[in-house]
Amino acid sequence: MSYVDQTAGSVSHCEAMSAKFPDLAESYYNKIASYCQQKLWHQLTLAVLDFVGNSANLRPLEGDSKNTFLAMYEKVVSVVASKLNALSLARIAAAAALASLTAGSISVDESKKILEDLLSKQETGKPLTTATTLYLQSKIGLLQLQHTQDTSKEGLSDVYSTIKTNDPLLNQLLPDTPEAIVVNASHYEMSMTYYKMIGPPEAYYNEAIHYLNYFQPDDPQKAHSLAVDLCLAALTGEGVYNLGQVVTNPIVKVLEGTSESWLVDLLMACSKGSVPEFKKLCNETYASQIASQPALVNMRQQMHEKMTLLALVEMVFELPASERTLSFEDIAKRLEMEVNQVEWLLMRAFSVELMKGSMDQVDGTVHITWVLPRTLNQDQMADLAVRFGEWAATVSKTKDYMQEHATLAV
């Protein structure tokens, strides 16, 4: 019985593509052909992932394969699929399917079928791993979200079910591994896309922050759109008070020098609790830009309430822990509001658990015992460092005092 090399066709395909696209030969096709011949499956996987990860390598072809990505998947990857890591195989399939759909090479149904076929392949004795299943389901859900005609909550119930079912399963993955990073990023990309379409903004904000913890988009257009949406969700989302998560995230840098850079200025003023600056930006500097954003116009009152609450948090934060008893008059002056509105503001801050404490309506004071932890910017971190230094000096003096008096007592 003669031995048949299954990769012979794969090697021939790479040689043909090297001749057709000389600029891709040395970097990709020659290497991939060599890895096939030498049965170096790990190196082959990395080379193919690199190939399909660069949209410039997507070239149209005549025939059934339609483009270089699909041809690579069908004539090389599928031939040796059983030799490859399951998640890597899924990543290659997803890249080929989604890029081909974007380029117009295949239909939505054809793109979806590539992923569903891979998901349905439960080899005897070798079922798909949890990570691979989660990844493929996320990509199928994202595909449906990006190309569906029915954007109602009912029409996207399958995607919602996938989000809710898979979310707790992410905990089964080993944290901080390359596998976990890839799978989490795909899941949160799907979920943030869903909540962008369905709402509410605070749900989108939470999923987008999770997504950015695992992946920073390298596509300029995608990064810009995400940065704008995230800023709007941070400003309008109910219960979103930890704005430091956004202002310290690298994603907002893509808005620098663009027509949407004002969003970052608005967010920064809100995050640091600067009432005068925020009012000036809203009423003068960026009044026309805000008026052009329906989300900000419709949620203007809520946005100003958030600003006032964060200004109160910043006021408390600036005080030493031992001196956090404030008068209503001082709060009203700092926050530029009427004294008779301070009590309501404090009750609101307590109800949303931004802080804890007790009020004395007779004396017109409030004592704060706890403030919600949050992400700090560089200026706030510098201020905290100074206070840590002062605290350390006080502790040192107390220690010296106690040692001195203990010696005298003896």
C-alpha positions in Angstrom: 0.0 0.0 0.0 1.6 3.2 -1.2 1.8 6.3 1.1 -0.3 9.4 -0.1 1.0 12.8 1.1 -2.2 14.7 1.9 -0.3 18.0 1.9 1.0 17.6 -1.7 -2.0 19.6 -3.0 -1.4 22.2 -0.3 2.2 22.6 -1.4 1.2 22.9 -5.1 -1.4 25.6 -4.2 1.3 27.6 -2.3 3.6 27.3 -5.3 0.9 28.5 -7.7 0.1 31.4 -5.4 3.8 32.4 -5.1 3.9 32.6 -8.9 0.7 34.6 -9.1 1.5 37.0 -6.2 5.3 37.4 -6.0 5.0 40.0 -3.3 3.5 37.4 -1.0 5.8 34.5 -1.9 8.8 35.0 0.5 6.8 36.3 3.5 4.0 33.7 3.3 3.5 31.1 0.6 7.1 29.8 0.5 7.2 29.4 4.3 3.8 27.8 4.5 4.7 25.3 1.8 7.9 24.4 3.6 6.0 23.9 6.9 3.6 21.6 5.2 6.4 19.5 3.7 8.2 19.3 7.1 5.0 18.7 9.1 5.7 21.7 11.3 2.1 22.3 12.3 2.7 24.9 15.0 4.8 27.0 12.7 2.3 26.5 9.9 -0.5 27.7 12.2 1.4 30.9 13.2 2.2 31.6 9.5 -1.4 31.2 8.4 -2.7 33.3 11.3 -0.3 36.1 10.3 -1.4 35.8 6.7 -5.2 36.1 7.3 -4.6 38.7 9.9 -3.4 41.2 7.3 -6.3 42.5 5.1 -3.7 43.5 2.4 -3.2 39.8 1.7 -6.8 39.4 0.6 -6.7 39.1 -3.2 -9.5 38.1 -5.5 -9.2 34.7 -7.4 -11.1 33.1 -10.1 -12.9 29.8 -9.4 -14.6 28.4 -6.3 -12.1 29.7 -3.7 -12.9 33.4 -4.7 -10.0 34.9 -2.8 -6.6 34.1 -1.2 -8.1 33.8 2.3 -10.7 31.2 1.4 -8.2 29.4 -0.8 -5.7 29.2 2.1 -8.4 27.9 4.4 -9.8 25.3 1.9 -6.6 24.1 0.2 -4.2 24.2 3.1 -5.8 24.6 6.5 -8.8 22.2 6.0 -6.4 19.5 4.7 -4.4 19.4 7.9 -7.2 20.6 10.3 -6.9 17.5 12.5 -3.2 18.4 13.2 -3.9 22.0 14.3 -5.0 23.5 17.6 -8.8 23.7 17.6 -8.9 27.4 18.7 -6.3 28.4 16.1 -8.3 26.6 13.4 -11.4 28.5 14.5 -9.5 31.8 14.4 -8.3 31.2 10.9 -11.8 30.2 9.7 -13.4 33.3 11.3 -10.8 35.6 9.8 -11.3 34.1 6.3 -15.1 34.1 6.6 -15.5 37.6 7.9 -12.9 39.2 5.7 -14.4 37.5 2.6 -17.9 38.8 3.6 -16.6 42.3 4.1 -14.9 42.2 0.7 -18.1 40.9 -1.0 -16.6 37.6 -2.0 -19.3 35.6 -0.3 -22.7 36.1 1.2 -23.7 36.3 4.8 -25.1 32.7 4.7 -21.9 31.4 3.1 -19.8 33.1 5.7 -22.0 31.8 8.5 -21.9 28.3 7.1 -18.1 28.2 7.3 -18.2 28.8 11.1 -21.3 26.7 11.7 -19.7 23.7 9.9 -16.7 23.9 12.1 -18.8 24.2 15.2 -20.8 21.2 14.3 -17.8 19.0 13.7 -17.5 16.9 16.9 -14.9 14.4 16.1 -15.1 11.0 17.8 -13.1 11.1 21.0 -12.1 14.7 20.3 -15.0 17.2 20.9 -14.4 20.9 20.5 -12.9 22.6 23.6 -14.9 25.0 25.6 -12.7 27.9 24.4 -13.2 26.9 20.7 -17.0 26.6 21.1 -17.3 30.0 22.9 -15.1 31.6 20.2 -17.1 30.3 17.3 -20.4 31.1 18.9 -19.2 34.6 19.5 -18.1 35.1 15.9 -21.4 33.7 14.6 -23.3 36.0 16.9 -21.2 39.0 15.8 -21.8 38.1 12.2 -25.6 38.0 12.8 -25.5 41.4 14.6 -23.5 43.1 11.9 -25.6 41.9 8.9 -29.1 41.4 10.3 -32.1 43.1 8.9 -34.1 42.8 12.2 -32.5 44.9 14.9 -35.3 44.5 17.4 -34.7 42.7 20.7 -37.0 39.9 19.7 -35.1 39.5 16.4 -31.8 39.2 18.2 -33.0 36.8 20.9 -30.6 34.1 19.8 -27.6 36.4 20.3 -28.9 37.5 23.7 -29.3 33.9 24.7 -25.7 33.2 23.6 -24.4 36.2 25.6 -26.2 35.1 28.8 -25.3 31.4 28.4 -21.6 32.0 27.6 -20.8 34.8 30.0 -20.4 32.5 33.1 -18.5 29.9 31.0 -15.7 32.4 30.5 -14.6 31.7 34.1 -13.7 28.2 33.1 -10.8 29.5 31.1 -7.4 29.9 32.7 -7.0 33.6 33.3 -4.4 35.7 31.5 -3.5 33.0 29.0 -3.4 33.7 25.2 -6.4 31.4 24.8 -8.5 33.3 27.4 -7.6 36.7 25.9 -8.7 35.7 22.4 -12.0 34.1 23.6 -12.9 36.9 26.0 -12.2 39.5 23.4 -14.5 37.8 20.9 -17.3 37.3 23.5 -17.2 41.0 24.6 -17.0 42.2 21.0 -20.3 40.4 20.4 -21.9 41.6 23.6 -20.9 45.2 23.2 -22.2 45.2 19.6 -25.5 43.8 20.8 -26.0 46.4 23.5 -25.0 49.2 21.2 -27.9 48.2 19.0 -30.4 47.4 21.8 -29.2 49.5 24.7 -29.1 50.7 27.4 -25.8 52.7 27.3 -24.6 51.6 30.6 -24.7 47.9 29.5 -22.8 48.8 26.3 -20.3 50.7 28.5 -19.6 47.7 30.7 -19.1 45.3 27.8 -16.9 47.7 25.9 -14.7 48.2 28.9 -14.3 44.5 29.3 -13.5 44.2 25.5 -10.8 46.8 25.8 -9.2 45.0 28.7 -8.5 42.2 26.3 -8.0 43.9 22.9 -7.2 47.4 21.6 -8.5 47.7 18.0 -5.7 48.4 15.5 -8.1 49.5 12.7 -8.2 53.3 12.8 -11.9 53.5 11.7 -13.0 50.9 14.2 -11.0 52.4 17.0 -12.4 55.9 16.3 -16.0 54.6 16.3 -15.5 52.7 19.5 -13.9 55.7 21.3 -16.9 57.9 20.3 -19.5 55.4 21.4 -17.6 54.7 24.7 -17.4 58.4 25.6 -21.1 58.9 24.9 -22.0 55.8 27.0 -19.8 57.0 29.8 -21.5 60.4 29.9 -25.1 59.2 29.6 -25.0 55.7 31.1 -27.0 55.3 34.3 -24.8 54.3 37.2 -21.5 54.8 35.3 -19.4 56.9 37.7 -15.9 55.4 37.3 -15.0 57.6 34.3 -11.3 57.1 35.0 -11.7 53.8 33.3 -12.3 55.7 30.1 -10.0 58.8 30.4 -7.0 56.5 31.2 -7.7 54.0 28.4 -5.5 54.3 25.3 -8.6 54.2 23.1 -9.5 57.8 23.8 -6.1 58.9 22.2 -7.5 58.2 18.8 -9.8 61.2 19.1 -7.0 63.6 19.6 -6.9 66.1 16.8 -10.3 64.9 15.4 -13.6 66.6 15.2 -14.8 64.5 18.2 -11.9 65.5 20.5 -14.4 67.6 22.5 -15.9 64.5 23.9 -12.6 63.7 25.7 -12.5 67.3 27.1 -16.1 66.9 28.4 -15.3 63.5 29.9 -12.1 64.8 31.6 -14.0 67.7 33.2 -16.7 65.4 34.4 -14.2 62.8 35.7 -12.2 65.3 37.8 -15.4 66.9 39.1 -14.7 70.4 37.8 -18.1 72.1 37.8 -17.0 75.5 36.4 -15.0 73.9 33.6 -17.9 71.5 32.8 -20.5 74.2 32.7 -18.3 76.4 30.4 -17.7 73.5 28.0 -21.4 72.7 27.9 -22.8 76.2 27.6 -20.1 78.0 25.6 -17.1 76.0 24.2 -18.9 73.0 22.8 -22.6 74.0 22.9 -23.1 73.4 19.2 -21.3 70.0 19.3 -23.5 68.8 22.2 -26.6 70.0 20.4 -25.7 67.8 17.4 -25.6 64.7 19.6 -29.1 63.4 20.3 -27.8 61.1 23.1 -26.4 64.1 25.0 -29.4 66.3 24.3 -31.9 63.7 25.5 -29.8 62.8 28.6 -28.7 66.4 29.4 -30.3 66.5 32.9 -28.8 63.1 33.9 -25.4 64.1 32.6 -25.4 67.2 34.7 -26.5 65.2 37.7 -23.6 62.8 37.2 -21.2 65.8 36.9 -22.5 67.2 40.3 -22.2 63.8 42.0 -18.7 63.3 40.8 -17.8 66.9 41.9 -19.0 65.9 45.4 -16.9 62.7 45.3 -13.8 64.7 44.3 -14.5 67.3 47.0 -14.5 64.5 49.6 -11.5 62.7 48.1 -9.4 65.8 48.5 -9.9 65.8 52.2 -7.9 63.7 54.7 -9.9 60.7 56.0 -10.0 62.2 59.5 -11.5 65.5 58.3 -14.4 64.4 56.2 -17.1 66.4 57.9 -18.5 69.0 55.4 -21.0 71.8 55.9 -23.9 72.1 53.4 -22.7 75.7 52.7 -19.3 74.6 51.7 -20.7 71.9 49.4 -23.2 74.4 47.8 -20.4 76.8 47.1 -18.0 74.3 45.6 -20.7 72.7 43.5 -22.3 76.0 42.5 -25.8 75.1 43.7 -28.4 76.2 46.2 -28.0 75.2 49.8 -31.5 73.7 49.9 -30.5 71.3 47.2 -27.5 69.8 49.0 -29.5 67.4 51.2 -31.2 65.9 48.2 -27.8 65.5 46.4 -26.3 63.7 49.5 -29.2 61.4 49.6 -28.8 60.7 45.9 -25.1 60.0 46.4 -25.9 57.6 49.3 -28.6 55.8 47.3 -26.4 55.1 44.3 -23.7 54.0 46.8 -21.1 56.5 45.7 -20.4 57.2 49.3 -21.5 56.3 52.9 -22.0 58.6 55.9 -24.5 60.4 58.0 -26.2 63.8 57.8 -27.0 66.3 60.6 -29.8 68.4 59.2 -29.9 70.6 62.3 -26.2 71.6 62.0 -26.3 71.4 58.2 -23.3 69.0 58.0 -22.5 65.6 56.6 -19.8 63.1 57.8 -18.4 60.8 55.1 -17.1 57.4 56.1 -16.5 55.7 52.8 -16.2 56.7 49.1 -16.6 54.3 46.2 -13.1 53.2 44.8 -12.4 54.4 41.3 -9.7 54.6 38.7 -7.6 57.7 39.2 -5.9 59.9 36.6 -2.2 61.0 36.9 -3.0 64.2 38.8 -5.2 62.3 41.3 -2.5 59.7 41.8 0.1 62.4 42.4 -2.2 63.9 45.0 -2.7 60.5 46.7 1.0 59.9 46.8 1.5 63.2 48.6 -1.1 62.2 51.2 0.5 58.8 51.6 3.7 60.5 52.4 2.1 62.8 54.9 0.4 59.7 56.5 3.7 57.8 56.7 5.3 60.8 58.4 2.5 61.0 60.9 2.8 57.3 61.7 6.5 57.6 62.1 6.1 60.5 64.6 3.5 58.6 66.5 5.8 55.6 66.7 8.7 57.7 68.0 6.5 59.3 70.6 5.2 56.0 71.9 8.7 54.5 72.1 10.0 57.6 73.9 7.2 57.6 76.5 7.4 53.8 76.9 11.1 54.2 77.8 10.4 56.9 80.3 7.7 54.7 81.9 10.1 51.9 82.4 
